[in-house]
Amino acid sequence: MSPPTTATTERTDHDGGPSALFSITGVSVRFGGVRALSEVSLDVAPRQVLGVIGPNGAGKTTLFNVACGFVRPDSGRLLWKGEELTGLRPHRLASLGIGRTLQGLGLFDRMTVLENVMVGADRHARTGFASALFGLGRGARDDAALAARARRTLAGLGVERYADRLPGSLPYPVRKRVALARALVGEPELLLLDEPAGGLAGDEMAELGELIRGLTDRMAVMLVEHHMDLVMSVCDDITVLDFGRVIARGGPDEVRRDPAVVAAYLGEEVGGKAGEGAGEGAGREQRGTGE
Ligand SMILES: Nc1ncnc2c1ncn2[C@@H]1O[C@H](COP(=O)(O)OP(=O)(O)OP(=O)(O)O)[C@@H](O)[C@H]1O
């Protein structure tokens, strides 16, 4: 676990050193006059759960989108296993060994649950999904192996019985697990999760927490999340953003006590009663550094 640092003692060693699986170093993003991210750096170590939190508009979604290749930073670098990822595009993630889920689940309504998950298994297919799309063919053996892998992944998440159903007919928590299965079926080394607890009830969130912890025997997780109780219970390390800058980082206890974090949440109880989601409702809709 990293030592705690705050804005005044910002760590500068986010350079994708040997211990880092994935690093974001000195990333800045501007949308017109709004500086959504300023010189943001973080490292995700193998098998670590790294949380990214911050009040509304702090820059979490922008950071997630940078990590996925949806937003290209104006400056700064992304490193994967110490190598710079230049011009990262979302479709390259799976082949690198990075899985992701998005806030909108993005399931294909006309495909079964099983087929939706198979889409995510492209990394292990001999002929890729793109080849199949363009009619270049995928061997029947590949398809059978993919289907088996997809079923195993669904089973691991307790939702295999829905494999032949269409996602639209299923309860939201089940669809969330299907989306997670699609991200996991490629056996990523890093899983990027954007607000995975959104729309879940308290007990479902607790199950999600256990599930995320259970992944760390084989992958690292970067969790961007509002719900403070989930973040505090599952993360090894937490990076806190406010106005697009890193204001604190460290373990849950250090971050919870950090005066800069408490101030950022306008005195909300960051130490958190279950389910309170200290990142929400802070009444700070428009954030980022206006210029
Ligand atoms: N596409 C965009 N165009 C203009 N401004 C944007 C865009 N996306 C984000 N912003 C601005 O950048 C800042 C950071 O937004 P971002 O959505 O990353 O924060 P967030 O921490 O995810 O917020 P929330 O918790 O409310 O989702 C905000 O001021 C936001 O208004």
The ligand as a MOL file (V3000), in Angstrom:
LIG
                    3D

  0  0  0     0  0            999 V3000
M  V30 BEGIN CTAB
M  V30 COUNTS 31 33 0 0 0
M  V30 BEGIN ATOM
M  V30 1 N -17.5460 16.6970 -23.1390 0
M  V30 2 C -17.4010 17.7150 -22.3090 0
M  V30 3 N -17.4910 18.9970 -22.7390 0
M  V30 4 C -17.3410 20.0280 -21.8950 0
M  V30 5 N -17.0700 19.9030 -20.5830 0
M  V30 6 C -16.9950 18.6600 -20.0950 0
M  V30 7 C -17.1510 17.5080 -20.9200 0
M  V30 8 N -17.0060 16.4060 -20.1390 0
M  V30 9 C -16.7690 16.8530 -18.8930 0
M  V30 10 N -16.7640 18.1990 -18.8570 0
M  V30 11 C -16.5000 19.0370 -17.6920 0
M  V30 12 O -15.2840 18.5720 -17.1380 0
M  V30 13 C -15.3590 18.5750 -15.7190 0
M  V30 14 C -15.1140 17.1570 -15.2040 0
M  V30 15 O -16.2490 16.3580 -15.5590 0
M  V30 16 P -16.3450 14.7850 -15.2770 0
M  V30 17 O -17.6330 14.3350 -15.8690 0
M  V30 18 O -15.1030 14.1320 -15.7110 0
M  V30 19 O -16.4320 14.7610 -13.6970 0
M  V30 20 P -16.9680 13.5780 -12.7510 0
M  V30 21 O -16.1020 13.6000 -11.5500 0
M  V30 22 O -17.0900 12.3300 -13.5050 0
M  V30 23 O -18.4100 14.1240 -12.3810 0
M  V30 24 P -19.7350 13.2720 -11.9600 0
M  V30 25 O -19.4140 12.6290 -10.6720 0
M  V30 26 O -20.7630 14.3630 -11.8120 0
M  V30 27 O -20.0140 12.3250 -13.0770 0
M  V30 28 C -16.7200 19.1480 -15.3800 0
M  V30 29 O -16.5700 20.5510 -15.1800 0
M  V30 30 C -17.5390 18.8750 -16.6010 0
M  V30 31 O -18.5920 19.8240 -16.7140 0
M  V30 END ATOM
M  V30 BEGIN BOND
M  V30 1 1 1 2
M  V30 2 1 2 3
M  V30 3 2 2 7
M  V30 4 2 3 4
M  V30 5 1 4 5
M  V30 6 2 5 6
M  V30 7 1 6 7
M  V30 8 1 6 10
M  V30 9 1 7 8
M  V30 10 2 8 9
M  V30 11 1 9 10
M  V30 12 1 10 11
M  V30 13 1 11 12
M  V30 14 1 11 30
M  V30 15 1 12 13
M  V30 16 1 13 14
M  V30 17 1 13 28
M  V30 18 1 14 15
M  V30 19 1 15 16
M  V30 20 2 16 17
M  V30 21 1 16 18
M  V30 22 1 16 19
M  V30 23 1 19 20
M  V30 24 2 20 21
M  V30 25 1 20 22
M  V30 26 1 20 23
M  V30 27 1 23 24
M  V30 28 2 24 25
M  V30 29 1 24 26
M  V30 30 1 24 27
M  V30 31 1 28 29
M  V30 32 1 28 30
M  V30 33 1 30 31
M  V30 END BOND
M  V30 END CTAB
M  END
